[in-house]
Amino acid sequence: MPTLNLSELNIVLAVFGAFTLVYGIISSKVKNKWFLGEALPAMLLGIILGPIAAKFIDADRWGSAEAGQTSEITLGMTRVVIGVQLVIAGFQLPAKYQKLRWKEMLILLVPTMTIMWLCTALCIIATIPGLTLLAALVIASSVACTDPVLSQAVAKGPFADMYVARDLREIISSEAGANDGFGFPFLMLATYLIRHANGPHQPTVDPTNKLLARAGDVGRSGGGLGLAMGNWFLETWLYTVVMGAVIGALLGFVSWKALKFALKKKWVDGESYVLYPTALGLWIVGVCGLLGTNDFLSCFMAGTVMNWDGEYLRECQDRHDEVNSVVDVILNFGGFMYIGSIIPWSEFHQPDTTGITIGRLFALGFLVLIFRRIPAVLMMYKFMPKVVKNWKEAVFMGYFGPIGIGAVFYVEHTRHLFPKLGEGDIEETTIIRLLIPTIYWLVLFSIIVHGLSIPALNAIYKYYGVKPIQDDAMEISRKSIRVPTPTNAEVGDEDYFIAYNRFSRPMFSNAELPVFGLNGRSITIDDRISKKRMSMSEKTTQNSEYRPQTAQ
């Protein structure tokens, strides 16, 4: 007799599939008309179907349903989602981008991130009770980075196609790709200062086992400032940051050379070629996880090196690659739906235990929105005139520094660096108790506020008559007459759209860019558009000559 099989797997697959289908039916409306993207709708569905409401999605019940497994699932999920998307973000930048924009990247990764870290810590101290400065710095390090997933949506989405200059979009994407890996020095500096506070050095873990876990030592071990700074330099900068970057660059170089050799031999089919970044991302996440080094910086460096000569991106465009965009969408759906299902709602208002209240969290959210990033970018943008040309672009770049899935990763990683709740001293226990509600609230707040800011800004621009950017026209293949016209594009003929201000360009060289006419458009592209319009007019005239006449 047939019976219902309400297993967790069946429920998750049914929910995920149904959401993907429904979203797909109205996807053009959601992205190109409402400017909402994938993150906000997916997270809201996760909230509705999670333990707090419908109870359809509950990670605590998955698999063997062991206590504490949600933390491990979350850590693994975030590593995969971010790692794969960072490889894609790396290869979609122009050739030799990091070489040509090293100064701007250095400014964004060192002084700008440092200011962001310190400002966020001050916002946390001002609103969350019971924290020392070092404890606040530990928590603030989780949001010192801009989210690599949400920032790509800001830099490459339909709104950016219309109104955001390409140089600014590229630096936002590049910064978000690199700075998630640069969050480790900030986290580990505060952690080592707490761990090695003045006192006798008493290691709690056998050093030979440090490579077998992402955390290493936990708890107080003494040793003083000298030992803290020594470990920070050797273990964080050299082993985690430098080694992670070298591994990524090496694997990206070897992978691209192997792929180029296979291309010359014509061994690679179309599907395998465009899936290469996804496979490379999974491989690097696994290798770096085994070594305990920096997954994210490795993935971004691999993607950057893979397109160092611009050939990979050019070939992807020639093949009309849509696979990597599909991979992005699937990862965003799954990742943000999962985050919505694990938000710790019960910890957002505990005035008698942690001192956290809804009012304090709203104050924290608005303080972080205003002071975390905008002041830092306004202080530094004049040193980056090639990518941030005025204060308006600086405010845009400062405001749209979202907090998302990257912060969730740092929360779970930080939990491995300190004793479990109740097993450490007062400061360590306070960090673990306040870390989760504080960061998850900022993630929730940022996804909602930044997710709704784009449609609001689009409405403001339309009200004041701001015109879309009409530079750098390019042809986009029109695969079907039923494909909707992309944002900031027009129909060229039955085979192509003419699109403006698009993100990806294989080469980054003035010689490769079009020559501009007086009207700001490319002369060669304008000529091509005129020819296409004349051709379409001629076809219309010819068709009308042979159209049968209706009876009078």
VEXKOLTOR-394811 format. One record per residue: x, y, z of N, C-alpha, C in turn. Coordinates in steps of 0.001 Angstrom, whole numbers, plus 500000, padded with zeros to 6 digits. Example, Ala and Ser with C-alpha at 12.3 -4.5 7.8 and 13.67 -1.06 7.14 Angstrom:
<atoms>
513190494310507800512300495500507800513200496700507800;512850497750507080513670498940507140512900500030507870;
</atoms>
This chain:
<atoms>
500855498798500000500000500000500000500890501252500000;500633502236499130501460503443499087501391504214500402;502542504730500816502622505538502040503394506816501740;503106507829502527503850509079502407505251508905502960;506233509447502267507618509414502726508090510846502943;507781511370504115508095512766504429509518512890504969;510478512385504212511876512499504631512368513926504409;513423514301505126513972515651504995514456515914503568;515052514909502953515537515076501584514391515379500627;513321514626500720512180514850499827511568516235500028;511487516648501281510908517963501574511783519075500987;513099518974501218514014520007500725513990520073499199;514028518909498548514006518890497089512709519471496535;511584519135497161510296519656496701510231521172496853;510691521669498000510650523109498258511585523848497299;512806523342497179513794524018496331513353524014494863;512873522873494406512421522788493020511237523679492736;510257523698493650509075524537493445509449526017493414;510322526429494321510732527836494339511458528214493048;512358527342492595513102527621491365512158527743490178;511141526887490113510174526947489016509352528231489054;508833528563490224508003529764490348508827531014490064;510017531067490635510889532212490390511223532326488907;511478531190488270511836531201486858510745531767485975;509504531512486330508382532001485512508343533525485471;508713534175486584508664535640486640510058536235486812;511099535490486456512470535915486728512831537231486050;512366537429484806512684538678484120512041539874484832;510827539681485321510167540742486093510930541032487377;511311539969488097511992540132489383513313540859489211;514089540478488198515430541035488040515437542357487283;514743542413486151514876543554485249513849544653485473;512746544346486154511718545359486417511682545759487889;511763544742488766511693545024490200513068545126490835;514131544670490164515512544770490630515728544125492002;515141542970492209515242542307493506516327541241493558;516701540635492440517717539592492465517214538311493089;518165537463493518517797536157494078517848536100495603;518733536894496220519027536715497643517813536984498530;517158538126498341516047538502499228514865537540499106;514366537224497896513256536258497825513625534892498387;514846534416498116515250533098498622515325533094500145;515893534150500729515974534206502188514589534283502818;513707535080502244512357535185502796511634533845502753;511830533090501664511211531765501603511810530840502657;513129530938502870513754530129503914513203530442505289;512926531722505543512336532125506825510933531530506972;510145531633505902508763531139505958508713529629506157;509604528908505489509569527447505544510487526864506603;511184527708507343512111527237508357511443526875509667;512259526578510690511721526116511982510826527129512680;511012528414512361510245529437513058508803529500512580;508519528974511387507169529092510817506648527730510387;506806527382509100506187526160508574506906524885508996;508179525010509402508976523866509866509223522820508764;509260523263507523509577522352506425511085522146506294;511864523195506552513320523133506420513931523306507803;514601522284508281515226522334509598516508521516509548;517643522201509497518935521520509363519243520622510554;518651520896511693518891520037512871518352518627512666;517400518443511739516801517124511526517441516371510360;518374517003509644518946516373508464519913515255508842;519997514267507980520984513197508176520791512467509480;521875512403510257521836511684511535521256512513512655;520948513781512395520335514680513390521152514764514666;522471514858514530523339514983515690523295516407516238;523527516510517536523533517821518174524680518667517618;524384519908517272525412520816516778525777520651515319;525059519793514588525445519561513195525145520760512290;524213521615512697523877522767511862525085523664511646;525904523807512677527106524636512541528045524081511483;528256522764511475529147522147510490528548522212509089;527244522008508982526581522113507675526724523533507133;526517524521508004526605525910507585528007526265507128;529006525816507871530389526101507493530716525505506125;530331524266505911530603523621504629529841524259503489;528575524584503719527764525195502674528333526543502245;528700527379503205529220528704502865530548528604502116;531394527660502481532670527505501779532452527156500316;531529526260500043531278525852498652530658526998497853;529627527636498404528939528703497681529897529846497365;530655530277498366531557531411498156532729531015497264;533318529852497504534492529446496740534229529379495250;533139528725494864532826528593493436532559529959492816;531811530809493512531476532103492939532684533037492874;533669532833493742534870533661493666535727533300492466;535779532032492091536479531666490860535808532339489668;534481532299489632533743532933488535533978534444488532;533952535065489716534204536505489799535612536841489327;536583535988489622537957536248489221538154536225487723;537591535243487037537838535155485599536988536136484802;535950536715485403535125537685484684535703539096484703;536795539301485427537491540584485370538371540640484128;538713541844483671539569541939482482540944541320482714;541633541032481625542966540445481689543922541348482480;544735540708483316545768541412484105545167542521484968;543943542339485414543272543397486164544023543729487460;544471542708488195545136542958489472546466543676489275;547113543441488167548366544149487870548096545607487555;547058545870486819546739547234486413546066548040487522;545431547359488457544721548049489531545285547671490912;546573547398490966547173546975492241547101548082493295;547276549323492891547251550428493852545867550548494483;544831550546493655543466550658494175543122549479495069;543539548280494668543257547098495485543986547157496818;545221547638496814545968547769498061545285548751499002;544799549858498467544103550843499298542830550250499896;542104549488499117540841548919499593541050547776500573;542124547007500411542327545832501256543049546134502561;543788547229502632544537547496503867543941548672504639;544132549923504225543571551000505067542050551028505110;541395550786503972539925550861503962539319549773504831;539804548540504690539274547459505522539578547671506993;540741548228507294541087548490508693540133549502509306;539859550576508574538906551578509067537520550966509235;537096550144508269535800549465508374535736548598509618;536799547866509875536861546972511037536726547758512334;537493548848512451537477549632513689536141550353513866;535609550903512784534317551604512899533193550645513290;533224549447512716532193548467513066532306548059514531;533537547884515004533732547531516415533171548618517332;533376549878516974532835550966517789531309550967517766;530723550673516620529253550581516542528731549462517432;529447548344517455529030547207518286529153547548519763;530249548179520152530421548569521556529324549539521983;528922550428521067527916551441521403526529550851521609;526265549678521056524894549151521083524754547807521801;525797547009521838525721545690522462526440545725523808;525746545432524899526354545584526228527296544428526575;528236544718527490529067543676528083530250543239527273;530664544006526264531778543599525416533019544429525704;534167543755525755535438544457525781535802544885524364;536842545718524240537267546164522916537718544990522057;538502544072522613538976542928521845537820542017521430;536863541833522328535701541013521979534912541653520838;534746542977520900534048543676519819534818543566518505;536155543600518566536964543464517352536831542066516748;536717541046517600536500539687517093535175539627516331;534118540147516934532806540107516289532796540968515028;533433542142515096533435543052513942534186542472512755;535158541602512994535925541030511887535046540194510955;533925539701511459533025538912510606532363539762509527;532267541069509755531620541942508774532568543018508261;533872542826508452534839543778507910534936543673506401;534508542536505852534549542324504402533185542660503799;533206543068502532531961543136501783531626541737501284;530361541418501239529990540055500883530305539773499416;531042538704499123531428538434497730530269538048496835;529220537474497397528084537034496594527149538208496296;526743538935497337525835540065497131526500541202496367;527811541399496571528508542469495856528566542192494365;528664540917493987528646540602492558527298540974491949;526234540770492722524907541149492227524808542662492056;525415543428492987525413544887492863526212545323491645;527376544704491436528277545135490363527825544676488982;527103543571488912526799542975487606525306542918487296;524479543439488182523037543327488003522484544314486992;521193544217486700520550545098485713520643546578486058;520534546914487349520637548329487731522016548874487394;523057548084487686524418548515487372524629548642485870;524001547760485094524089547878483638523587549234483159;522637549789483863522029551048483434522755552274483970;523160552244485237523546553495485888524944553527486509;525641552413486614526926552386487318528052552239486299;529031553147486356530147553126485414530928551821485529;531447551371484406532078550051484377533324549993485253;534134551049485273535326551043486129534952550843487595;533877551494488027533423551343489409532900549941489653;532185549383488700531649548031488851532776547016488971;533798547194488173534913546238488199535657546284489522;535882547473490060536624547546491326535774547027492486;534447547226492447533577546660493481533646545137493449;533576544567492257533646543111492115534999542572492560;536081543236492141537413542768492495537667542882493991;537255543999494577537437544177496024536686543113496810;535432542862496433534636541856497141535238540470496983;535820540186495810536442538886495616537657538679496487;538458539734496672539702539591497430539520539803498923;538641540733499315538645541104500733538013540064501640;537236539123501088536712538078501957537842537190502474;538870536988501659540034536256502129540904537069503052;540812538403502967541610539273503824540944539543505162;539813538929505424539197539062506737539918538272507815;540668537244507420541358536407508406542364537190509254;543198538070508700544137538805509566543456539610510655;542319540220510367541617541004511388541050540094512473;540440538994512050539889538051513018540993537461513889;542080537024513275543115536322514030543934537268514890;544075538535514500544791539473515370544070539624516702;542771539878516658542005540010517898541978538694518672;541859537576517937541807536263518595543119535949519305;544247536197518644545549535908519262545822536823520459;545376538072520374545573538966521513544780538489522726;543612537928522504542841537356523614543476536057524096;543839535193523151544362533874523488545690533956524228;546554534867523834547901534950524401548045536144525327;546963536493526033547058537549527032548092537174528074;548653538179528746549770537952529666549504536801530611;550458535882530668550357534698531511551249533614530967;551432532533531679552285531456531190551699530799529951;552569530429529040552127529786527799551874528305528048;550631527906527890550239526517528118549420526030526932;550078525447525926549323524985524770548281523943525145;547103524068524554546018523149524871545852522058523831;546524522197522668546395521233521597547777520856521101;547997519591520814549250519128520239549495519839518913;550652520558518740550879521289517491550852520407516253;551136519131516388551140518254515210549746518039514656;548718518371515454547342518176514995546724519442514413;547512520512514297546929521786513897546451521795512458;547063520946511632546639520915510233545374520091510036;544944519380511074543796518500510924542471519211511177;542506520472511561541279521231511814541479522659511366;540396523359511137540493524743510695540849525666511848;540722525182513089540863526080514213542254526075514809;542802524938515156544054524903515890543780525029517381;544620525830518111544443525992519547543154526751519831;542532526427520960541397527190521435541606527450522915;541009528537523396541125528842524804542389529611525130;542462530093526367543607530869526836544857529989526872;545968530564526372547225529817526451548393530670526905;548164531960527103549214532819527625550332533046526616;551400533655527098552566533878526257552857535331525971;551881536209526117552126537624525944552000538125524521;552248539443524393552070540119523122553017539604522044;554268539320522433555245538856521447554814537565520769;554346536607521566553896535346520993552656535552520122;551739536430520560550535536704519779550893537270518412;551791538259518392552153538870517109552959537911516247;553800537085516871554557536095516100553640535077515426;552668534561516173551720533612515589550853534273514513;550502535527514772549694536244513780550449536368512464;551726536705512544552503536862511316552750535518510631;553180534523511395553547533241510780552327532440510335;551369532270511242550248531385510944549175532053510082;548942533352510321547881534022509571548398534590508258;549398535457508327549857536110507105550587535147506172;551541534400506716552326533538505833551549532283505432;551014531559506418550381530274506106548989530438505493;548206531355506062546820531478505604546695532384504378;547260533583504455547059534558503377548014534310502207;549320534369502485550302534235501401550235532854500770;550224531817501604550170530465501058548851530222500313;547764530749500832546493530597500133546518531251498767;547091532465498692547181533151497402548082532393496433;549202531881496937550137531145496076549494529857495559;548805529136496440548139527901496009547109528200494930;546309529253495138545302529607494155545916529991492817;546960530832492862547614531248491620548232530051490906;548852529164491666549500527991491064548473527056490434;547412526741491170546392525841490627545658526479489451;545419527790489518544785528465488397545662528456487152;546964528678487345547904528670486211548002527288485575;548186526281486415548309524911485894547017524479485197;545883524816485796544601524428485205544396525085483849;544740526366483736544545527063482466545497526542481398;546747526266481771547689525712480797547198524350480296;546709523532481215546190522224480807544989522374479887;544114523332480200542927523543479375543309524080477993;544268524993477920544703525523476625545308524415475751;546086523535476375546663522419475630545550521521475086;544534521257475941543425520406475506542608521087474413;542484522420474475541762523141473439542456523015472084;543771523137472090544510523014470832544331521627470223;544225520628471087544019519264470606542546518963470319;541675519932470657540228519768470475539683518577471260;540154518481472513539690517410473394538509517843474270;538234519131474322537282519671475305535964519997474616;534868519473475145533569519841474599533066521123475266;531986521663474737531497522949475209531070522945476659;530380521894477090529883521835478464531023521806479471;532037520993479200533163520878480119533951522173480190;534038522881479065534806524127479049534187525165479983;532887525377479860532261526419480664532034525966482106;532089524671482369531988524185483755533333524198484481;534383524553483767535720524502484345535860525340485620;535348526591485679535461527367486919534778526703488117;533626526084487894532941525411488999533768524254489529;534302523443488614535137522327489040536394522814489737;536995523884489211538204524426489832537904524951491234;536757525611491398536388526107492713536201524990493720;535502523931493340535311522797494241536643522147494596;537511522015493618538822521411493858539636522234494860;539659523552494671540459524409495546539881524449496957;538560524505497066537953524479498404538349523205499138;538353522072498433538760520823499064540225520805499434;541102521245498534542545521237498806542881522176499960;542356523390499922542652524347500996542029523910502320;540888523250502271540313522715503503541199521649504113;541792520802503268542712519776503767543946520398504411;544435521493503835545646522144504339545357523157505439;544103523523505628543758524508506646544170525917506288;544219526225504991544600527567504573543396528294503995;543644529389503262542604530345502896541864529915501629;540677529332501781539877528903500628539559530057499680;539097531161500251538494532211499443539521532964498614;540621533333499240541650534028498477542225533122497399;542347531834497705542840530878496707541903530805495510;540612530730495760539639530640494664539656531896493805;539703533053494438539713534291493669540996534419492851;542129534066493444543390534136492706543388533155491542;542828531981491743542780530990490659541963531516489492;540800532094489768539989532657488698540678533804487988;541383534652488751542099535773488152543221535294487239;544014534338487718545139533834486922544636533074485703;543535532375485838543004531603484718542653532492483530;542284533748483812541956534672482722543024535766482591;544249535482482971545302536508482986545545537088481599;545442536265480569545638536765479206544325537130478520;543207536997479210541909537361478655541292536329477737;542012535242477470541532534279476487540369533432477010;540403533098478298539312532255478811537968532980478721;537950534238479154536695534993479106536263535231477666;537213535513476784536865535724475390536235534460474795;536838533309475110536309532053474580534922531770475152;534715532071476439533390531886477044532351532751476340;532711533984476037531771534864475345531503534375473926;532538533880473265532342533332471921531407532120471944;531456531365473050530598530187473179529242530532473796;528990531839474032527720532301474625527450531585475950;528450531657476830528380530943478104527215531449478954;526307530568479298525243530841480260525353529920481473;526272528958481406526360527943482454526788528564483776;527815529436483747528309530004484999527270530904485657;526449531573484846525350532357485417524325531451486082;524064530299485478523129529334486065523680528793487383;524977528495487409525602528012488647525459529060489748;525692530335489406525506531418490371524091531420490946;523113531319490069521717531383490503521377530211491425;521781529006491042521476527830491858522126527950493237;523395528381493288524074528543494571523414529630495408;523007530721494780522334531784495525520995531319496086;520221530615495271518946530085495754519155529207496990;520011528220496845520219527284497945520839527937499159;521866528770498937522574529379500056521705530308500866;520991531201500211520208532189500964518911531599501511;518359530597500842517214529905501425517631529204502717;518816528597502688519315527922503893519558528935505012;520180530073504683520431531086505711519125531564506335;518107531769505503516818532172506063516249531169507033;516552529874506811515988528833507678516731528681508999;517939529240509120518723529043510360518879530331511168;518189531390510797518304532648511551517836532422512991;518653532798513980518321532516515393517373533560515981;516122533485515625515164534507516040515052534640517555;515132533536518253514947533581519712516057534333520419;517201534524519766518338535197520405518374536694520118;517407537195519354517409538612519015516834539491520129;516206538885521113515671539683522221515827538870523516;516933539131524203517222538454525470517756539473526478;516916540384526918517404541451527815517913540936529150;517448539776529595517838539277530918519111538428530885;519557537992529707520760537144529630521889537865528889;521727538081527601522787538734526824522678540256526850;521504540774527186521292542220527128520891542708525753;520822541821524789520435542196523426518925542369523355;518513543457522728517091543706522508516880544092521038;515653544032520600515334544407519226515725545860518962;515476546734519941515841548139519775517335548325519588;518134547625520384519594547711520239520042547196518873;519423546136518392519822545564517107519469546496515948;518310547144516011517976548109514963518956549284514985;519306549744516175520292550821516271521632550379515684;522034549159515993523278548626515446523215548555513921;522103548071513398521972547956511952522143549281511244;521493550336511745521589551645511086522969552270511298;523571552072512476524921552592512698525919551933511753;525823550633511619526734549922510719526501550340509276;525232550515508899524911550932507532525555552276507198;525598553179508169526106554531507911527610554625508124;528128554010509199529504554275509609530490553152509301;530018551981508923530953550876508686531839551127507481;531282551613506391532015551645505128532030553012504446;530971553759504546530894555037503834532028555988504239;532313556200505544533427557099505887534773556618505339;535013555312505378536290554786504899536475555058503411;535435554817502620535549555034501173535666556521500864;534934557375501584535037558814501358536429559337501693;537077558737502672538434559154503011539455558713501974;539179557620501273540181557019500393539922557220498901;538744557682498511538411557627497085539277558546496231;539787559638496813540632560543496027541973559928495654;542346558856496334543562558135495961543294557106494865;542033556988494427541656556017493397540877556708492271;541424557759491664540633558529490678540290557760489410;541000556691489114540720555943487885539458555094488001;539063554751489223537912553866489392536757554530490145;537064555468491030536031556208491762536255557681491440;535434558237490569535748559530489959535198560734490716;534249560532491625533700561661492368533073561157493658;532621562102494461532093561730495771530786560943495666;530021561160494587528777560405494430529074558924494217;530079558628493392530461557229493202531038556654494493;531737557483495274532277557013496548531156556659497525;530108557482497561528971557181498442528281555896497988;528100555748496670527486554516496160528326553303496556;529632553385496352530506552262496691530501551996498198;530450553065498983530440552888500430529138552317500953;528034552764500370526727552279500827526518550825500450;526858550482499206526616549120498744527837548231499036;528049548032500316529023547052500782528281546033501629;527466545176501013526501544345501757527171543306502651;526401542847503616526811541791504546525937540579504258;526540539425504046525745538275503661526380536956504032;526485536101503058526899534727503307528346534634503782;529178535607503403530550535633503897530610535832505397;529752536698505932529716536914507379529262535660508114;528328534899507509527889533649508126529056532664508211;529875532612507160531063531760507223531959532166508391;532229533456508537533139533898509601532566533626510986;531238533688511124530625533325512409530967531886512766;530743530969511818530980529558512108532463529257512270;533299529958511511534741529759511677535209530274513035;534680531418513456535069531988514753534684531067515901;533580530370515776533151529451516845534164528328517050;534936527995516005535966526976516145537234527506516818;537337528815516956538537529415517526538435529634519029;537264529446519609537045529686521024536390528456521660;536549528305522966535875527179523633534366527230523456;533743526081523550532288526032523436531640526847524545;530383527202524284529672528062525215529693527461526626;530177528260527597530235527819528981531530527152529380;532418526822528401533670526146528725534844527107528836;534692528348528390535766529323528478535562530280529633;536426531324529695536260532324530739535149533306530356;535001534355531124533884535270530918533962535933529546;535152536416529170535277537116527889535002536185526715;535547534967526765535321534005525688533862533588525597;533241533375526742531827533002526752530956534131526203;531302535372526557530547536522526069530646536635524555;531839536394524011532018536465522555531111535463521854;531143534216522300530358533176521634528866533434521801;528459533939522963527043534165523221526494535320522380;527307536358522162526834537535521440527143537491519953;528093536658519554528515536606518152527367536251517214;526657535176517531525649534647516613524486535617516413;523817536103517474522696537024517221523132538335516570;524312538837516942524766540109516380525006540005514881;525765539002514447526125538894513026524929538437512192;524169537479512693523005537046511915521991538184511752;521872539033512757520987540189512599521516541124511518;522822541389511518523392542270510498523237541676509102;523340540354508983523111539700507697521664539904507255;520724539638508154519305539817507844519007541266507484;519523542186508275519287543615508062519852544063506712;521068543629506401521719544052505161521016543491503929;520633542214503971519970541620502808518652542334502522;517912542674503568516639543367503362516863544802502898;517717545545503623517905546965503307518584547137501954;519691546429501730520369546572500441519547545964499300;518807544901499611517964544314498576516863545235498110;516317546041499021515263546984498657515805548339498216;517077548606498469517662549900498105517789550057496597;518096548949495898518247549031494442516937549427493764;515807548740494040514555549210493424514173550620493849;514478550991495092514163552357495528515017553372494766;516298553074494605517184553982493881516801554063492411;516372552957491844515921552967490455514685553872490298;513759553785491255512566554643491202512951556121491314;513925556431492173514381557821492323515017558316491030;515865557472490421516522557860489169515495558131488070;514473557276487987513442557477486965512641558741487236;512373559009488487511598560211488837512336561480488431;513659561482488643514452562667488307515015562624486889;514639561612486132515023561565484732516486561267484473;517123560525485355518521560147485138518580559147483977;519406559439482989519475558596481803520494557480481985;520209556304481460521166555198481536522462555536480786;523536554903481197524826555071480533524757554430479145;525178555162478139525098554679476761526480554521476134;527477554158476937528841553978476446529122552509476152;530190552280475410530740550938475187529689549961474689;529097550283473566528084549387472999528722548085472524;527973547020472639528450545715472203527267544885471737;527559543888470913526521542986470433526356541817471393;525109541454471660524777540270472448523919539365471584;524297538123471510523548537187470669522111537053471156;521173537134470203519757536965470512519377535530470151;519306534686471152519149533251470896517745532874470460;516781533750470767515394533466470404514633534778470340;513606534820469508512795536029469445511956536202470704;511872535160471516511112535229472763511955535683473948;513255535885473734514120536371474810513804537842475057;513496538246476304513206539663476553514443540522476326;514231541741475899515339542663475677516048542937476998;517368542757477054518091543001478309517983544457478748;518274544688480019518282546044480543519366546863479855;519049548118479571519981549032478904520472548452477577;519546547961476779519864547385475474518721547677474521;518982547485473252517956547654472233518110546558471192;517061546324470459517083545279469447517897545762468252;518935544967467883519719545295466709519100544716465454;518928543411465429518180542727464384517696541417464973;517300540483464125516754539243464670517806538358465329;519101538689465113520170537855465655520883538473466850;520792539788467062521587540446468083520789541532468794;521188541755470062520833542970470783522062543886470788;521835545187470862522905546146471092522805546570472553;523795546196473360523768546453474803524861547445475174;524603548225476203525537549258476630526020548979478053;527255549433478314527809549438479674527804548056480308;528163547033479542528193545676480086529463545448480899;529381544514481848530471544330482810531694543671482190;531541542495481615532683541656481245533331542133479956;534624542294480002535423542550478810536709541740478943;537068540943477953538219540052478093539526540795478298;539715541888477563540972542626477633540748543947478342;541797544419479003541732545710479685542866546565479132;542597547211478022543608548018477363542899549095476568;543411550301476625542785551390475882542743551112474389;543750550374473914543764550058472495542630549123472114;542137548356473093541050547414472829539677548063472878;539601549245473509538312549897473687537922550683472444;536631550929472225536192551659471033536672553099471050;536692553731469863536972555159469735535654555898469877;535621556902470743534349557542471051534111558765470184;532860558924469791532459560094469027532010561207469942;531511562292469342531115563454470125529929563164471020;529116562208470610527928561907471395528184560899472491;529466560514472725529785559594473794529673558155473418;529209557866472176529061556487471750530216556095470840;530378554792470678531414554309469790531027554559468342;531978555171467564531692555469466161531426554188465390;532268553185465617532105551939464864530806551254465224;530440551273466486529189550647466904527992551445466392;528079552769466421526990553579465887526744553253464421;527841553133463665527698552776462265527004551428462113;527390550463462979526806549134462898525322549176463251;524987549967464254523567550097464629522766550691463469;523340551726462841522623552359461729522409551374460595;523454550597460305523330549612459241522263548582459577;522227548154460851521243547147461237519831547718461112;519651548973461513518325549575461435517890549736459971;518855550128459119518532550250457702518163548901457112;518919547861457548518643546516457056517260546056457490;516907546318458757515594545922459251514494546693458530;514757547983458215513763548785457488513541548242456090;514668547842455447514534547283454105513745545981454132;514033545135455159513303543865455261511809544112455462;511498545112456302510091545420456556509398545875455275;510105546713454450509537547191453190509300546047452224;510321545153452155510186544016451256509025543123451668;508915542883452979507832542020453455506462542633453158;506378543967453250505087544613453007504677544526451545;505717544464450648505397544354449222504733543029448897;505111541987449624504586540655449318503441540256450236;503007541185451113501927540871452038500608540834451265;499849539770451413498576539689450671497608540778451094;496900541321450125495962542400450395494632541824450882;494067542450451846492777542000452360491657542468451428;490614541713451376489477542058450506488790543293451029;488383544120450062487688545354450446486230545035450787;
</atoms>
